[in-house]
Protein backbone atom coordinates (compact mmCIF):
# COMPACT_ATOMS: atom_id res chain seq x y z
CA UNK A 1 0.00 0.00 0.00
CA UNK A 2 2.79 2.37 0.94
CA UNK A 3 4.66 1.61 -2.31
CA UNK A 4 1.52 2.29 -4.34
CA UNK A 5 1.00 5.60 -2.56
CA UNK A 6 4.64 6.57 -3.13
CA UNK A 7 4.48 5.59 -6.82
CA UNK A 8 1.24 7.54 -7.27
CA UNK A 9 2.76 10.58 -5.56
CA UNK A 10 5.88 10.46 -7.74
CA UNK A 11 3.78 10.06 -10.88
CA UNK A 12 1.65 13.03 -9.87
CA UNK A 13 4.76 15.09 -9.11
CA UNK A 14 6.31 14.25 -12.49
CA UNK A 15 3.12 15.39 -14.23
CA UNK A 16 3.41 18.88 -12.74
CA UNK A 17 7.17 19.23 -13.16
CA UNK A 18 8.16 21.06 -16.34
CA UNK A 19 9.86 19.13 -19.15
CA UNK A 20 13.28 20.43 -20.10
CA UNK A 21 14.81 20.72 -23.52
CA UNK A 22 17.76 18.48 -24.28
CA UNK A 23 21.11 20.21 -24.71
CA UNK A 24 23.27 19.56 -27.78
CA UNK A 25 26.78 20.55 -28.86
CA UNK A 26 27.11 21.30 -32.55
CA UNK A 27 29.32 18.65 -34.17
CA UNK A 28 31.93 20.67 -36.04
CA UNK A 29 34.82 18.29 -35.34
CA UNK A 30 33.69 15.74 -37.91
CA UNK A 31 32.24 18.22 -40.43
CA UNK A 32 28.60 17.46 -39.61
CA UNK A 33 27.67 21.14 -39.52
CA UNK A 34 28.10 23.94 -42.05
CA UNK A 35 27.67 27.69 -42.38
CA UNK A 36 27.50 28.43 -46.09
CA UNK A 37 26.84 31.69 -47.91
CA UNK A 38 26.33 32.96 -51.42
CA UNK A 39 26.33 36.41 -52.93
CA UNK A 40 25.88 37.56 -56.50
CA UNK A 41 29.01 38.36 -58.46
CA UNK A 42 28.42 41.48 -60.57
CA UNK A 43 24.85 40.29 -61.16
CA UNK A 44 26.14 37.65 -63.61
CA UNK A 45 26.70 34.61 -61.43
CA UNK A 46 27.07 33.47 -57.83
CA UNK A 47 30.03 33.36 -55.51
CA UNK A 48 29.66 30.84 -52.72
CA UNK A 49 31.71 30.09 -49.67
CA UNK A 50 31.62 29.01 -46.06
CA UNK A 51 33.06 29.64 -42.65
CA UNK A 52 35.26 26.71 -41.71
CA UNK A 53 35.57 27.43 -37.98
CA UNK A 54 32.58 27.90 -35.72
CA UNK A 55 31.13 26.39 -32.57
CA UNK A 56 27.88 26.39 -30.72
CA UNK A 57 25.15 24.73 -28.74
CA UNK A 58 21.41 24.35 -28.96
CA UNK A 59 18.56 23.08 -26.82
CA UNK A 60 15.54 21.33 -28.28
CA UNK A 61 12.43 19.57 -26.99
CA UNK A 62 10.06 18.16 -29.64
CA UNK A 63 7.17 18.46 -27.16
CA UNK A 64 7.86 22.14 -26.54
CA UNK A 65 9.81 23.52 -29.52
CA UNK A 66 9.19 27.14 -28.49
CA UNK A 67 11.58 26.52 -25.56
CA UNK A 68 14.44 25.89 -28.00
CA UNK A 69 17.64 27.95 -27.99
CA UNK A 70 20.66 28.22 -30.24
CA UNK A 71 23.99 29.98 -29.73
CA UNK A 72 26.62 30.01 -32.49
CA UNK A 73 30.04 31.73 -32.56
CA UNK A 74 31.78 32.13 -35.94
CA UNK A 75 35.47 32.71 -36.60
CA UNK A 76 35.11 35.14 -39.52
CA UNK A 77 38.80 34.78 -40.37
CA UNK A 78 37.98 31.23 -41.53
CA UNK A 79 36.04 32.50 -44.57
CA UNK A 80 36.68 30.13 -47.48
CA UNK A 81 35.55 30.64 -51.10
CA UNK A 82 38.02 28.13 -52.53
CA UNK A 83 40.21 30.95 -53.89
CA UNK A 84 42.96 32.24 -51.57
CA UNK A 85 43.32 35.71 -53.12
CA UNK A 86 39.59 36.37 -52.90
CA UNK A 87 39.53 35.11 -49.30
CA UNK A 88 42.32 37.53 -48.43
CA UNK A 89 40.39 40.35 -50.10
CA UNK A 90 37.21 39.44 -48.19
CA UNK A 91 39.09 39.39 -44.88
CA UNK A 92 40.84 42.73 -45.47
CA UNK A 93 38.32 44.87 -47.41
CA UNK A 94 34.87 43.50 -46.64
CA UNK A 95 34.96 41.78 -43.27
CA UNK A 96 37.93 43.67 -41.75
CA UNK A 97 38.77 40.62 -39.69
CA UNK A 98 41.71 42.37 -38.02
CA UNK A 99 39.10 44.53 -36.19
CA UNK A 100 36.12 42.15 -36.23
CA UNK A 101 37.34 38.53 -36.12
CA UNK A 102 34.11 37.07 -34.69
CA UNK A 103 30.43 36.92 -35.59
CA UNK A 104 27.62 35.31 -33.60
CA UNK A 105 23.96 34.40 -33.53
CA UNK A 106 22.11 34.11 -30.21
CA UNK A 107 18.44 33.20 -30.35
CA UNK A 108 15.83 35.15 -28.41
CA UNK A 109 12.71 33.17 -29.44
CA UNK A 110 11.36 30.21 -31.39
CA UNK A 111 7.80 30.04 -32.72
CA UNK A 112 6.08 27.00 -34.21
CA UNK A 113 4.78 27.67 -37.74
CA UNK A 114 1.75 26.11 -39.44
CA UNK A 115 4.00 24.27 -41.93
CA UNK A 116 5.86 22.51 -39.11
CA UNK A 117 8.95 24.71 -39.27
CA UNK A 118 10.18 26.87 -36.43
CA UNK A 119 10.70 30.61 -36.84
CA UNK A 120 13.84 31.50 -34.92
CA UNK A 121 14.57 35.09 -33.99
CA UNK A 122 17.82 36.25 -32.48
CA UNK A 123 20.65 38.73 -32.40
CA UNK A 124 23.09 38.39 -35.29
CA UNK A 125 26.40 40.21 -34.83
CA UNK A 126 28.71 40.78 -37.79
CA UNK A 127 31.39 43.40 -38.38
CA UNK A 128 30.78 44.74 -34.84
CA UNK A 129 27.09 45.48 -35.55
CA UNK A 130 24.13 43.61 -34.05
CA UNK A 131 20.66 43.37 -35.59
CA UNK A 132 17.69 41.14 -34.99
CA UNK A 133 17.38 38.41 -37.61
CA UNK A 134 14.48 35.94 -38.10
CA UNK A 135 14.36 32.90 -40.34
CA UNK A 136 12.57 29.55 -40.65
CA UNK A 137 14.29 26.40 -39.41
CA UNK A 138 13.36 22.85 -40.43
CA UNK A 139 14.19 19.79 -38.38
CA UNK A 140 16.05 17.33 -40.62
CA UNK A 141 15.80 14.49 -38.11
CA UNK A 142 16.85 13.10 -34.76
CA UNK A 143 17.73 9.74 -33.25
CA UNK A 144 20.39 7.37 -31.98
CA UNK A 145 23.73 7.30 -33.78
CA UNK A 146 25.94 4.22 -34.40
CA UNK A 147 28.33 5.23 -31.57
CA UNK A 148 25.85 5.13 -28.70
CA UNK A 149 24.94 8.82 -28.77
CA UNK A 150 21.85 10.75 -29.78
CA UNK A 151 21.79 13.43 -32.48
CA UNK A 152 19.44 16.04 -33.91
CA UNK A 153 19.86 18.09 -37.07
CA UNK A 154 18.32 21.30 -38.39
CA UNK A 155 18.70 23.57 -41.41
CA UNK A 156 17.75 27.22 -41.81
CA UNK A 157 18.25 29.88 -44.46
CA UNK A 158 18.17 33.63 -44.21
CA UNK A 159 19.39 36.73 -45.99
CA UNK A 160 20.70 40.11 -44.96
CA UNK A 161 22.09 43.26 -46.54
CA UNK A 162 25.79 43.84 -45.88
CA UNK A 163 25.43 47.62 -45.52
CA UNK A 164 23.14 47.01 -42.50
CA UNK A 165 26.24 45.65 -40.79
CA UNK A 166 28.51 48.54 -41.68
CA UNK A 167 30.09 46.84 -44.70
CA UNK A 168 29.91 49.63 -47.24
CA UNK A 169 32.18 48.26 -49.96
CA UNK A 170 30.41 48.25 -53.34
CA UNK A 171 32.86 46.71 -55.78
CA UNK A 172 30.54 44.02 -57.12
CA UNK A 173 27.43 46.07 -57.95
CA UNK A 174 24.05 46.61 -56.26
CA UNK A 175 22.91 43.01 -56.71
CA UNK A 176 25.86 41.94 -54.54
CA UNK A 177 24.63 43.68 -51.41
CA UNK A 178 22.49 40.75 -50.22
CA UNK A 179 24.08 37.71 -48.57
CA UNK A 180 22.16 34.43 -48.49
CA UNK A 181 23.22 32.39 -45.47
CA UNK A 182 22.50 28.70 -44.78
CA UNK A 183 23.04 27.22 -41.33
CA UNK A 184 23.03 23.41 -41.35
CA UNK A 185 23.72 21.94 -37.94
CA UNK A 186 23.90 18.51 -36.39
CA UNK A 187 24.22 18.34 -32.63
CA UNK A 188 25.26 15.63 -30.19
CA UNK A 189 23.03 15.34 -27.11
CA UNK A 190 24.90 15.99 -23.87
C-alpha positions as CSV (number, residue, x, y, z in Angstrom):
1,X,0.0,0.0,0.0
2,X,2.8,2.4,0.9
3,X,4.7,1.6,-2.3
4,X,1.5,2.3,-4.3
5,X,1.0,5.6,-2.6
6,X,4.6,6.6,-3.1
7,X,4.5,5.6,-6.8
8,X,1.2,7.5,-7.3
9,X,2.8,10.6,-5.6
10,X,5.9,10.5,-7.7
11,X,3.8,10.1,-10.9
12,X,1.6,13.0,-9.9
13,X,4.8,15.1,-9.1
14,X,6.3,14.2,-12.5
15,X,3.1,15.4,-14.2
16,X,3.4,18.9,-12.7
17,X,7.2,19.2,-13.2
18,X,8.2,21.1,-16.3
19,X,9.9,19.1,-19.1
20,X,13.3,20.4,-20.1
21,X,14.8,20.7,-23.5
22,X,17.8,18.5,-24.3
23,X,21.1,20.2,-24.7
24,X,23.3,19.6,-27.8
25,X,26.8,20.5,-28.9
26,X,27.1,21.3,-32.6
27,X,29.3,18.6,-34.2
28,X,31.9,20.7,-36.0
29,X,34.8,18.3,-35.3
30,X,33.7,15.7,-37.9
31,X,32.2,18.2,-40.4
32,X,28.6,17.5,-39.6
33,X,27.7,21.1,-39.5
34,X,28.1,23.9,-42.0
35,X,27.7,27.7,-42.4
36,X,27.5,28.4,-46.1
37,X,26.8,31.7,-47.9
38,X,26.3,33.0,-51.4
39,X,26.3,36.4,-52.9
40,X,25.9,37.6,-56.5
41,X,29.0,38.4,-58.5
42,X,28.4,41.5,-60.6
43,X,24.9,40.3,-61.2
44,X,26.1,37.7,-63.6
45,X,26.7,34.6,-61.4
46,X,27.1,33.5,-57.8
47,X,30.0,33.4,-55.5
48,X,29.7,30.8,-52.7
49,X,31.7,30.1,-49.7
50,X,31.6,29.0,-46.1
51,X,33.1,29.6,-42.6
52,X,35.3,26.7,-41.7
53,X,35.6,27.4,-38.0
54,X,32.6,27.9,-35.7
55,X,31.1,26.4,-32.6
56,X,27.9,26.4,-30.7
57,X,25.1,24.7,-28.7
58,X,21.4,24.4,-29.0
59,X,18.6,23.1,-26.8
60,X,15.5,21.3,-28.3
61,X,12.4,19.6,-27.0
62,X,10.1,18.2,-29.6
63,X,7.2,18.5,-27.2
64,X,7.9,22.1,-26.5
65,X,9.8,23.5,-29.5
66,X,9.2,27.1,-28.5
67,X,11.6,26.5,-25.6
68,X,14.4,25.9,-28.0
69,X,17.6,28.0,-28.0
70,X,20.7,28.2,-30.2
71,X,24.0,30.0,-29.7
72,X,26.6,30.0,-32.5
73,X,30.0,31.7,-32.6
74,X,31.8,32.1,-35.9
75,X,35.5,32.7,-36.6
76,X,35.1,35.1,-39.5
77,X,38.8,34.8,-40.4
78,X,38.0,31.2,-41.5
79,X,36.0,32.5,-44.6
80,X,36.7,30.1,-47.5
81,X,35.5,30.6,-51.1
82,X,38.0,28.1,-52.5
83,X,40.2,31.0,-53.9
84,X,43.0,32.2,-51.6
85,X,43.3,35.7,-53.1
86,X,39.6,36.4,-52.9
87,X,39.5,35.1,-49.3
88,X,42.3,37.5,-48.4
89,X,40.4,40.4,-50.1
90,X,37.2,39.4,-48.2
91,X,39.1,39.4,-44.9
92,X,40.8,42.7,-45.5
93,X,38.3,44.9,-47.4
94,X,34.9,43.5,-46.6
95,X,35.0,41.8,-43.3
96,X,37.9,43.7,-41.8
97,X,38.8,40.6,-39.7
98,X,41.7,42.4,-38.0
99,X,39.1,44.5,-36.2
100,X,36.1,42.1,-36.2
101,X,37.3,38.5,-36.1
102,X,34.1,37.1,-34.7
103,X,30.4,36.9,-35.6
104,X,27.6,35.3,-33.6
105,X,24.0,34.4,-33.5
106,X,22.1,34.1,-30.2
107,X,18.4,33.2,-30.4
108,X,15.8,35.1,-28.4
109,X,12.7,33.2,-29.4
110,X,11.4,30.2,-31.4
111,X,7.8,30.0,-32.7
112,X,6.1,27.0,-34.2
113,X,4.8,27.7,-37.7
114,X,1.8,26.1,-39.4
115,X,4.0,24.3,-41.9
116,X,5.9,22.5,-39.1
117,X,8.9,24.7,-39.3
118,X,10.2,26.9,-36.4
119,X,10.7,30.6,-36.8
120,X,13.8,31.5,-34.9
121,X,14.6,35.1,-34.0
122,X,17.8,36.3,-32.5
123,X,20.7,38.7,-32.4
124,X,23.1,38.4,-35.3
125,X,26.4,40.2,-34.8
126,X,28.7,40.8,-37.8
127,X,31.4,43.4,-38.4
128,X,30.8,44.7,-34.8
129,X,27.1,45.5,-35.5
130,X,24.1,43.6,-34.1
131,X,20.7,43.4,-35.6
132,X,17.7,41.1,-35.0
133,X,17.4,38.4,-37.6
134,X,14.5,35.9,-38.1
135,X,14.4,32.9,-40.3
136,X,12.6,29.6,-40.6
137,X,14.3,26.4,-39.4
138,X,13.4,22.9,-40.4
139,X,14.2,19.8,-38.4
140,X,16.0,17.3,-40.6
141,X,15.8,14.5,-38.1
142,X,16.8,13.1,-34.8
143,X,17.7,9.7,-33.2
144,X,20.4,7.4,-32.0
145,X,23.7,7.3,-33.8
146,X,25.9,4.2,-34.4
147,X,28.3,5.2,-31.6
148,X,25.8,5.1,-28.7
149,X,24.9,8.8,-28.8
150,X,21.9,10.8,-29.8
151,X,21.8,13.4,-32.5
152,X,19.4,16.0,-33.9
153,X,19.9,18.1,-37.1
154,X,18.3,21.3,-38.4
155,X,18.7,23.6,-41.4
156,X,17.8,27.2,-41.8
157,X,18.2,29.9,-44.5
158,X,18.2,33.6,-44.2
159,X,19.4,36.7,-46.0
160,X,20.7,40.1,-45.0
161,X,22.1,43.3,-46.5
162,X,25.8,43.8,-45.9
163,X,25.4,47.6,-45.5
164,X,23.1,47.0,-42.5
165,X,26.2,45.6,-40.8
166,X,28.5,48.5,-41.7
167,X,30.1,46.8,-44.7
168,X,29.9,49.6,-47.2
169,X,32.2,48.3,-50.0
170,X,30.4,48.2,-53.3
171,X,32.9,46.7,-55.8
172,X,30.5,44.0,-57.1
173,X,27.4,46.1,-57.9
174,X,24.0,46.6,-56.3
175,X,22.9,43.0,-56.7
176,X,25.9,41.9,-54.5
177,X,24.6,43.7,-51.4
178,X,22.5,40.7,-50.2
179,X,24.1,37.7,-48.6
180,X,22.2,34.4,-48.5
181,X,23.2,32.4,-45.5
182,X,22.5,28.7,-44.8
183,X,23.0,27.2,-41.3
184,X,23.0,23.4,-41.4
185,X,23.7,21.9,-37.9
186,X,23.9,18.5,-36.4
187,X,24.2,18.3,-32.6
188,X,25.3,15.6,-30.2
189,X,23.0,15.3,-27.1
190,X,24.9,16.0,-23.9
